[in-house]
Amino acid sequence: MVRTQIFFVFVSVTAVISQEQQKPIATEQDKEIDVNTIPGVAGKDYPNYHEIPKTNFGCSDKIPGYYADTDARCQVWHYCSQEGLVDSFLCPNGTIYSQERRVCEWYYDVDCTKSNKFIDVNKDLYIIPETTTVSSRGAVEKEELVEDAYKPQLVKTSNLRKRYTPTQLS
């Protein structure tokens, strides 16, 4: 029995020593490169929210689209729906919402204070292009452009079918 205990102690010590010897030795180059850090100081150089903060943002005076929340230093962005509802999202730490490109980017690549200059990028979301169609009778018919794409309207393409703008489908 004593021999069995001594044997297990010996095997355990041998295993620990073996594991210690297999650990790689870190070089100076390994110590210098750390790609998992965000440059700058969290909270100072870039916002560091872990949940969406309450701000004064509202959709009542905006067209449907995507908007940076400058009150949250652009780490938060909102989607204003056609019904006036708001969906809010948080960019990952180290990134902020680029109103110009409508994506979260590294904070040092975006100037949050200029976000209001780019709110017109939302106007291209609901453009109804002019198209030409050929009916089953072979006649070419041109669809009419909707004057106000944000107001539900019926676009008549022929007497055989009707086409609704995206605002009418919701």
PyMOL commands that set and color helices and strands:
alter all, ss='L'
color gray80, all
select helices_A, chain A and resi 2-22+28-32+70-72+107-109+112-126+166-169
alter helices_A, ss='H'
color red, helices_A
select strands_A, chain A and resi 65-68+76-80+86-90+95-98+103-106+132-134+140-142+154-156+162-164
alter strands_A, ss='S'
color yellow, strands_A
deselect
rebuild
show_as cartoon
